[in-house]
């Protein structure tokens, strides 16, 4: 008999996972405690921008003309428990207010709501990013509170989604990690992921703690790589070097690689910053805090980039106060191909410049609505050209393709001064200078 799957939590991770499981051929029931979100998903709509996700939903949501009908949604935990053989926990684990630690209340609440309804054999699979040791605790809770007893098992299967590529990453992952305690749990997960495994995706079977550590370890490594090149940008600024050429030269070493070596205003979003902080906090609880003290410096370097961009803007405007100056900001999201502005370096810089007296106008291809909600006092424009009109300086802060393809000449005619600061080292300096712009990028004082 074909497996039936539930996905508990239908935010960014859950909505993507539910749609992808339907695409892989399973009957899927998505659950959320927010009725408005469920109603939206039933219409095949998502409250976020993720390339390809709405199209995928439309292909499978029950009740949409021409869909497979394999994907339904509910707010009822009893219905979900009765429906599913495999239950994926995809709820949020944000940073606690005023602490580095991870807030596990959503995960705990989801399991507490599901467990009493599990009367028959079931596999509950955690996908959320949690502090190491959580799976042991949750497995004990499940065994105690599920009527099925040992028949209700836990497994841990961390997610590795990149915003902007989430659909691709779910359907064709670069690896699958399964933290399991039984052959049955492993067999069920292999059945769920049979198609990606058949395509050659590596399937790594491990224990609970290792599975929990994989995501935080991977994110910590990526954060380290980003902050490393940003630290080199600081040295290049002081020494008169060019960090882009430095990155190119060291990137040819295959032990280092070229990815994540573009200096700029640093990382943000809902994952990397909170994941490395939660990792530090958990290491401290385990008595291994010294092993991760380097992550404090990684975090510090990252946050420092934002202030340095503000100072670079001040210098470009003559070194005095921002009062009365007009600043155009291209980009509001923390990365391209997303509408996510959580802990966005671009918006943070825009906000700092605005608070110091400048008139700031922001344009982003997808993040305008979210940015407006977070920073209502900033100015917003309907296009890059409109944002740049009358600007004394232009800041390029999110590396959207649309910005790389801008016509520097047309933009120059709209700006009050042809000065551009590339906070992502992603634009072509030659093309901009040819159009009469003063081009300056972080870590490239002489480029």
N, C-alpha and C positions, 0 to 999 in steps of 0.2 A: 504493500500500500504506500502511495506517495506521501512524503512528509508534508506536514502543514506547519507553517511558520508564523509566529507573532513577533512584532517589533514594538517594544515598549519604550515610548518616548519618540515623538515624531518631529524633532527639531532638525537641524542641519544633518546630523549623522543618521538619525532614525528614518527621516523621510527618504534619504538617498538609499539606505540599506533596504527599506521596504520595497521601493520601486525596483531596485536591482534584483532582489530575491524573486519578485514576480517575473522579471525579465529572464531569470534563469529557469523559469517554468514552475515555480512553487505557488500554491495557494497561500496568500499572505493576509494577515489581519494586523493592521497598525493600531496602536492604542496610545492615547494621550489623555491627560486629566484636564486639558484646556479645550472646552467644547468648540470655541471659535476656530481653533487650529484644525480640529477634526472636520468641521464644516467646510473649511477652505480646501483641505486635501480631498474631500469627497467630490469637490468640483474640479479636481485636477490642478489646483493652484497651490503654489508654495509661497510662504511669507518671506522669501529670501531669493537672491539671484545666484543660481548655480547653473552654468552652461549645460544644457541637455536634460536637466532634471524634470522640468515641466513637460517636455515632450515624452519622457519615459513614463511619467505618471499618467499622462493622457492615453498612453498605449495599454495601460493595465487597470486603471481604476474602474471598479464596477459601476455601471450606470452611465458611463460616457460612451456615446455612440461609436461603434467600431472597435472598442477596447476588448482586451482578452477577458476582462471581468475577474482576473485573478487577485486583485488587490482591493480590500475593503478596510474600513476604519471604524473604531468604536471608542467609547470611554469606559466600558464595562470590563473590569478585571475577571469576573466570573465567566463572561463570554470568551475572553481571550484564553483563559486556562482550559476551558472545555474544547476550544478550537485547536490549539497548537500542540505539536509534539516537541518543537524546539522554540524556546522563548528568548529572543535577543534583548538584553538590557542596553538601551542606547540613550540614557538620560544624561543630563549635564552634570559636570563636576567642577563648578567654578572655584575661584580662589575665595577663601573666607575673608570677610570684611575685617581689615586691620591686622590680618595675619598672612603668612606665606602659605599656610597649610591649605589643603584641598577640602572643600565642603562636600561631604558624602551624604548629605541629608536626602537628596533626590534619589540616589541609588538605594539607600536604606528604605525609603518610603515605597519605592517601586516594588522591591522584593517583599516588603511587609504586606503590601496590597495583593500581590500575586500568590504568595506561598499558601495561604489558607484554602485556596481554590484548587490546588494541585492534588487531585485525588488519585490520579493514575500516573504511569511512567512519563517522565518529562525531563528534558534537558534545558536548564536555564543557562544562557551564555552571556557573560559580561563582555561588552565591547567598550564601555566607558573607560577613560583614563583615570586610574585610581592609585592611591598609595600602596606600595608593596605590603602584603599582609592582609589586604582587604578581602581577597577571595577566600582565604582560610576562614575568616570570621563569617562571611556571607554563606559559605557552604555549611557551616555549623548551624547557622540560623535556619537555613532551608531544611536541613534534616530534622530540626526540632519542630518547625511550624507547618510543614507540608504534610497533609494527611497521608500522602503516598510514602512518607518516610524515606528510606534509601532509594526508592524508585524515582524520587525527584533529585537529580544530580546537578552540580554546577560545573561549568567549564569557563575558561577565560580566553577570549579571542580578540586581542586588541585591534583597534582600527588604525589605519595609516593614511587617512584621506588627506589630500592636498586640496584646499579650497581652489576652485576653478577647474579641478580635474577629478572631482569626487566620483562622478559616474564611472569614468574610465578606471579609476583606482579600485572601485568596488567590483566591477565586472571582470577586470583584468589586473588583479593585484600583483605587485612585484614579489610579494611573499605572503604566506598565511601562517599565523602562529596560533597553536592550540595548546593551552594549558589545561591538562586533563588529569583525572585520577582513575580512569577506568578505560578498558578497551571499548566498551559500549559508547562512551562519550566521544572517543576518537573516531569510531566508526560513523556515528551520526554526523559529526562535523565534516568528515570526508565525503559523506553523501550530500550534505548541503553544498559543499564547494567542489563537487565532482567535475563540473565544466572547467573552471579555472585550473584545477589540478591536471585535467586531461590536456590542457593547453600548455602545460609545463611550469605552472606556478609552483615554486617550492613550498612544501607543507612541513613546517617545523613543529614537532611535538615536544612539549616540555612540561615542567611542573608549574604550579600556580605562581610562585614568586618570580620565576624567570619570565613567564608570560606577561606579568604585570610590569616588570622592569623594562621590557623591550621598547615600549613606546616612549617612556621617559628618557631612557638611555639614547634612543635615536634622536629625539628632540634636543637633548642636551648636547649631542655631538654637532648637530646642525647649528644650534645657537653658538656653540664654541667657534665653529668655522666662520660664521658671519661676523662675530665680534673680533675674531683674530684679524680678519682683513680690515675691519674698521679701526683696530688698534694700529695696524700698519699705515692706514690713511692718516692717522694723527702724526705718526713719525714722518711720513712723506711731507705733510704740511710743514713740519718743523725743519726738515732737511732739504726741501726743495725738490722732492722726488715726484714720481707719477705712479700712484697706486694701481691704476688700470694696467699699466705696462708691467708693474711688479706682479700683479695677480696673473697676468697672461704668462709670464715667465715661470712662476712657480707651479702654475696649473698644468704645464706640460709634463710635470713629474707625476706618473700615474699612481704613486703612493699618496699624492695630495689631491689631484683631480681639479677640474676647472669649475665645477658647480659650487654655488654658494660663496663665490669669491668676488662678488661685486660690491665694492665699498659704497656706503651711502648712509642714510639716516636710520638704519637699523631695522630690526624686526618688531612686529607687534602682533595683533590678532588675539583670538580667544584661546590659543593653544600654547605656543612656545613660551611666552613670558610666565604664564601661570603654572605650566608644567615644570619648568626648571625651578621655580620657587617652591612648589609643592614637593619636589624631589629633595631639595635641600632640607626642608622641614622634616620630611620623613626620615632622611638619613640621620638627622639630629635625634629623633625619637629612638632610632635603632642603635644609637651610640657610635655611628659611623660618620658624624658630621664633618670630620677633617678630610674625609675622602672627597667631599664635594665643595670644599671652600672655594675652589677655583670658579665655581658657578656664580659666586657673588660678584667676582670681578667681571665675568661675562655679562651679567645683568647690568653692572655699573657702566661698562663700556657702551653697551647698547643704549642705555638711557642718556648717556653723555652726548651721543650723536645729535640728539634733538636740539639741545642747547647750542651745540656748535653750528648747526644750520641757522639758528636764529642769529648768532653772532656773524656768520658769513653774510647774512642778509643785511645786517647793520652796516658792515664794512662796504657792501655794494652800494649802499645809500649814502655813503660819505662818512660813516662812523659816528654820526650824532643820534639824536632821539628819532623815534619812528613817527612821532606826531606829525600829522598832515601828509604822510607818505602813502602812496597807493601801491598795494602789493597783490599780485595775481598768484593764486596757488592752483596748480594743475595736479589734481589728485586728492581724494579724501579717504579712500579705502586703504587698509593696511597692505593690500597687495592687489594686482590687477585681476580681472575676471571674477570679481566678487563684489558684493555690496556691503561687505562686513567692515564696519568702522571701529570695532572694539579695539581699544588700546592702539589706535592707528597713529604711527609716527607723523604722517602727513597732517592729520587734523590737529595733533598736539602742537606741531610747529606753527600751523596757521593760527591756532588759539593763542599761543605765546606772543606772536608778533602783533596780533590784534589787541591783546591786553596791554601791550606796551605802546599803544597809541596809533598804530597804522590802520588804514582802511583796507581790509582784506576781502578779496572776492575769490570764491572757490568754485571750481568746476570739476566734476567727476562723471564719467560715462554712466555709472550705475549706483553710486553711493550717495547721491544728493539728498534723498529723503531721510535716510538714516543719519547723515551728517547734520542736517537741519534740526533733527530731534535732539541730537547731542550738543550741538553748538548753534543755538538759534540766533545768536548775536552776530555771527559772521555774515558777510554778503555772499550770495550765491548767483551764479550765472548759468544760462541755458546752453552755453557752448564755450569752447576754449577761447575763441575769438572775442566773445563778449566779456569773458573774465579778464582778458589781457587789455581791453580797451582803456587807455589812459593810465596804464600801470607804469610805475617808476622802476619796478623790478618784477621778474617772473620767476616763480619757484616751481621746478618740476619735482614732485614728491611721490608720485605713484607711477610705476613704469607701464602704463597702458600702451598698447600698440597704437591707439589713436593719437597719442602724444608723440610717438616716434615718427609718425607719418605726417605731422603738421607741416605746413608750408611756412618756414621762418620769415620769408619775405612778406607774406600776407599778414602775419602776426606783427611784424615790425612796423607796418603801416598803422596798426591800431594802437600800439604801445606808445607811451610818452617817452620812454627811453628803452633802447635795445640792450637790455641787460638780463641774462638768464642764468640762474643758478641750478645746476643739475644735481639734485639730492639723491639721484639713483645711478649716476654714471651710465645712463642708458641712451642718451641722445648722441647724435653725430656732431662733434665739435666743429669739424670742417664745414659742414653744411650751414651751421648757424653763424659761424664767423664770416663765411662768404656773403651772407645776407646782412652783414654789418653789425651783428650782435657781439657784445662782450660775453663770452662764455666762461663760466667758472664752475668747477665741480669739486666735491669733497676729496681731499687727498691728492689733488692735482694742481698745485699752485703754479706750476710752470708749463702745464700741458697746453 
